[in-house]
Amino acid sequence: MDIVLEAKHIDKYFKKPVKFQVLKDINFQIKTGEFTSIMGKSGCGKSTLLYILSTMDTNYTGELYLQNQLITGKDATHLSYLRNKHIGFVFQFHYLLSEFTVLENVMLPAKKLAEKSVVDIKQTAQNKLKMLNIEHLALKKASQISGGEKQRVAIARALINNPSIIMGDEPTGNLDSHNAENVFSIFKQLSEEQGLSLLIVTHDEDFAKKTDRILLMEDGKML
């Protein structure tokens, strides 16, 4: 199996109000098609680690590899391109633009990447909505759909550029158990049928237990 993401000796310090080490020698790999969850108490460094892995935070020591390429030390423009092309994000809050239609929201990351024509992007977006059984919502405004539907739209948007890995920060944290189960099933299907890697920070033990692997964190360390 290929390695999609690898962290080597990642350390992170917060400088204020006093110097404090928030991540301590983090080492792990995510392979193609692997569905991994990260668990740990609040404040153990899970979200901080996710921001580093997603290339949004570059203030750390150690090495980060995406698709076997060292990305530590790359400039912001290059990281922005890599992030948009290879990493799909699903957050606890869906961050949809309420005045845009569902279809327009899903198309946004692909328009930013600008590697396909708008016609192709629209077609891809429609395919992703269909895959998630929400193609009937395509022309509705994002403000007009339910919470569970919004999270599915957020997943479709995360998939638009056919990323190598999906990263989630508490993606079921705001959902009832029925919708949380739906989101889990979608992720599982993506991992099994499309060989997509997933790395999900969660507090939901039921969710984590059903993933391929759980990475436990405590006091900034991987256990």
C-alpha positions as CSV (number, residue, x, y, z in Angstrom):
1,M,0.0,0.0,0.0
2,D,1.2,3.5,-0.8
3,I,1.7,6.0,2.0
4,V,-0.4,9.1,1.4
5,L,0.6,11.1,4.5
6,E,3.5,10.8,6.9
7,A,4.5,12.8,9.9
8,K,8.1,12.5,11.3
9,H,9.2,13.9,14.6
10,I,6.6,16.7,14.6
11,D,7.1,19.1,17.6
12,K,5.0,22.2,18.1
13,Y,5.4,25.0,20.7
14,F,3.1,27.8,21.7
15,K,5.2,30.8,22.8
16,K,2.5,32.8,24.7
17,P,1.9,33.5,27.5
18,V,4.8,31.2,28.3
19,K,6.6,28.7,26.1
20,F,4.7,25.4,26.1
21,Q,5.2,22.3,24.0
22,V,1.8,21.2,22.6
23,L,3.0,18.4,20.3
24,K,5.8,16.0,21.2
25,D,7.6,13.9,18.7
26,I,4.6,12.8,16.6
27,N,5.3,10.0,14.1
28,F,2.8,8.1,12.0
29,Q,1.7,7.2,8.5
30,I,-1.6,7.0,6.7
31,K,-1.9,4.5,3.8
32,T,-4.1,4.6,0.7
33,G,-7.6,3.7,1.6
34,E,-7.1,3.7,5.3
35,F,-9.8,5.2,7.5
36,T,-8.1,6.5,10.7
37,S,-9.5,8.4,13.7
38,I,-7.7,10.5,16.2
39,M,-9.1,10.5,19.8
40,G,-8.0,12.2,23.0
41,K,-9.3,14.6,25.7
42,S,-9.9,18.2,24.9
43,G,-6.6,20.1,24.9
44,C,-4.4,17.1,24.1
45,G,-3.3,18.6,20.7
46,K,-5.6,16.8,18.2
47,S,-6.8,19.9,16.4
48,T,-3.4,21.5,16.5
49,L,-2.0,18.4,14.9
50,L,-4.7,18.4,12.2
51,Y,-3.9,22.0,11.3
52,I,-0.2,21.1,10.8
53,L,-1.1,17.9,8.8
54,S,-3.4,20.0,6.6
55,T,-0.6,22.4,5.9
56,M,-2.5,25.4,7.4
57,D,0.0,25.7,10.2
58,T,3.6,25.7,9.1
59,N,5.1,26.8,12.5
60,Y,6.5,23.4,13.7
61,T,9.6,21.3,13.6
62,G,9.9,17.9,12.1
63,E,8.9,16.7,8.6
64,L,5.6,16.3,6.8
65,Y,5.2,14.2,3.6
66,L,2.2,14.2,1.3
67,Q,2.3,11.6,-1.5
68,N,5.9,10.9,-0.5
69,Q,6.9,14.5,-1.2
70,L,8.4,16.5,1.6
71,I,6.1,19.6,2.0
72,T,7.7,21.1,5.2
73,G,9.3,24.4,4.3
74,K,7.4,25.0,1.0
75,D,6.1,28.5,0.3
76,A,2.5,29.5,1.0
77,T,1.4,29.5,-2.6
78,H,2.6,26.0,-3.2
79,L,1.0,24.8,0.0
80,S,-2.3,26.4,-0.9
81,Y,-2.2,24.5,-4.3
82,L,-1.3,21.2,-2.6
83,R,-4.0,21.7,0.0
84,N,-6.7,22.4,-2.6
85,K,-5.7,19.6,-4.9
86,H,-4.8,16.7,-2.4
87,I,-6.7,17.4,0.8
88,G,-10.5,17.6,1.3
89,F,-11.8,19.1,4.5
90,V,-14.9,18.4,6.5
91,F,-15.3,20.5,9.7
92,Q,-17.8,20.4,12.5
93,F,-19.4,23.5,11.0
94,H,-20.0,23.1,7.3
95,Y,-19.0,26.6,6.3
96,L,-21.3,26.7,3.3
97,L,-22.0,30.1,1.7
98,S,-25.7,30.5,2.5
99,E,-26.5,32.7,-0.5
100,F,-25.0,30.2,-3.0
101,T,-26.8,27.2,-4.3
102,V,-25.7,23.7,-3.2
103,L,-24.1,23.1,-6.6
104,E,-22.2,26.4,-6.5
105,N,-20.8,25.6,-3.0
106,V,-19.6,22.2,-4.2
107,M,-17.9,23.8,-7.3
108,L,-15.9,26.4,-5.4
109,P,-12.7,24.5,-4.6
110,A,-12.5,23.3,-8.2
111,K,-12.9,26.8,-9.6
112,K,-10.1,27.9,-7.3
113,L,-7.9,25.1,-8.5
114,A,-8.8,26.1,-12.1
115,E,-7.5,22.9,-13.7
116,K,-10.9,22.1,-15.5
117,S,-13.4,24.1,-17.5
118,V,-16.5,25.4,-15.6
119,V,-18.6,22.9,-17.6
120,D,-16.5,20.0,-16.4
121,I,-16.5,21.3,-12.9
122,K,-20.3,21.5,-12.9
123,Q,-20.5,17.9,-14.2
124,T,-18.1,16.7,-11.5
125,A,-20.1,18.5,-8.8
126,Q,-23.3,17.0,-10.0
127,N,-21.7,13.5,-9.9
128,K,-20.5,14.0,-6.3
129,L,-24.0,15.2,-5.3
130,K,-25.5,12.1,-6.9
131,M,-23.0,9.8,-5.2
132,L,-24.2,11.3,-1.9
133,N,-27.9,11.0,-2.8
134,I,-28.5,14.8,-2.7
135,E,-28.5,15.7,-6.4
136,H,-32.1,16.9,-5.9
137,L,-30.8,19.7,-3.7
138,A,-28.4,21.1,-6.4
139,L,-30.3,24.3,-7.1
140,K,-31.5,25.0,-3.5
141,K,-29.8,27.7,-1.6
142,A,-27.5,26.4,1.1
143,S,-29.6,28.2,3.7
144,Q,-32.7,26.2,2.8
145,I,-31.5,22.7,3.6
146,S,-31.2,20.7,6.9
147,G,-28.1,20.3,9.0
148,G,-27.6,16.7,7.9
149,E,-27.9,17.7,4.3
150,K,-25.5,20.6,4.8
151,Q,-22.8,18.2,6.1
152,R,-23.3,16.0,3.0
153,V,-22.9,19.0,0.8
154,A,-19.7,19.8,2.7
155,I,-18.5,16.2,2.0
156,A,-19.3,16.6,-1.7
157,R,-17.3,19.9,-1.7
158,A,-14.4,18.1,0.0
159,L,-14.4,15.5,-2.8
160,I,-14.7,17.8,-5.8
161,N,-10.9,17.8,-6.7
162,N,-10.6,14.1,-6.1
163,P,-8.2,14.5,-3.2
164,S,-5.8,11.9,-1.9
165,I,-7.0,12.3,1.7
166,I,-10.0,13.7,3.5
167,M,-9.4,15.3,6.9
168,G,-12.2,16.0,9.3
169,D,-12.3,17.9,12.6
170,E,-15.3,16.6,14.6
171,P,-17.4,16.2,11.3
172,T,-20.3,14.5,13.3
173,G,-20.0,16.8,16.3
174,N,-23.0,18.8,15.4
175,L,-25.2,16.0,14.1
176,D,-27.8,13.8,15.7
177,S,-27.1,10.0,15.8
178,H,-29.0,9.3,12.6
179,N,-27.1,11.9,10.6
180,A,-23.8,11.0,12.3
181,E,-24.3,7.4,11.2
182,N,-25.0,8.6,7.6
183,V,-21.7,10.5,7.6
184,F,-19.8,7.5,8.9
185,S,-21.4,5.3,6.2
186,I,-20.4,7.8,3.5
187,F,-16.8,7.9,4.8
188,K,-16.6,4.1,5.0
189,Q,-17.9,3.7,1.4
190,L,-15.3,6.3,0.2
191,S,-12.5,4.3,1.9
192,E,-13.6,0.9,0.7
193,E,-14.9,1.7,-2.8
194,Q,-12.7,4.5,-3.9
195,G,-9.5,3.8,-1.9
196,L,-9.7,7.3,-0.3
197,S,-7.7,7.8,2.9
198,L,-9.5,9.5,5.8
199,L,-8.1,11.1,9.0
200,I,-10.9,12.1,11.3
201,V,-10.5,13.9,14.7
202,T,-13.5,12.8,16.8
203,H,-14.9,12.6,20.4
204,D,-17.4,10.0,19.3
205,E,-16.2,6.6,20.5
206,D,-18.8,4.7,18.5
207,F,-17.6,6.4,15.3
208,A,-13.9,5.8,16.2
209,K,-14.4,2.1,17.0
210,K,-15.7,1.4,13.5
211,T,-12.7,3.0,11.8
212,D,-9.7,0.9,10.6
213,R,-7.4,2.4,13.3
214,I,-7.6,4.7,16.2
215,L,-4.6,7.0,17.1
216,L,-4.8,8.0,20.7
217,M,-3.4,11.3,21.9
218,E,-2.6,12.4,25.4
219,D,-0.6,15.5,26.5
220,G,0.7,16.2,23.0
221,K,2.0,12.7,22.4
222,M,0.7,9.7,20.4
223,L,0.2,6.8,22.7
